[in-house]
Amino acid sequence: MKRSISAKQKKRRPGRPKTGIRPMIGLRLSEAEVERVDQWAEHNGHRDRSTAIRAMIETALSDWRPKKS
């Protein structure tokens, strides 16, 4: 005889499961800005747009220090 399905099954959430690594941040860019990002990525050896944008942000923030009050 087959076992019946337990009433305490976990319900799956719709959509892709969370990875828990980094939060996703959406960004809208004009076609010209996307083209410039792609050119920068190619010039600096980045394999994809996401990696290039992360590198741009890291570069911009590397020398930045908050003002002391």
Buried (B, 14 or more C-beta within 10 A) or exposed (E): EEEEEEEEEEEEEEEEEEEEEEEEEEEEEEEEEEEEBBEBBEEEEBEEBEEBBEBBEEEEEEEEEEEEE
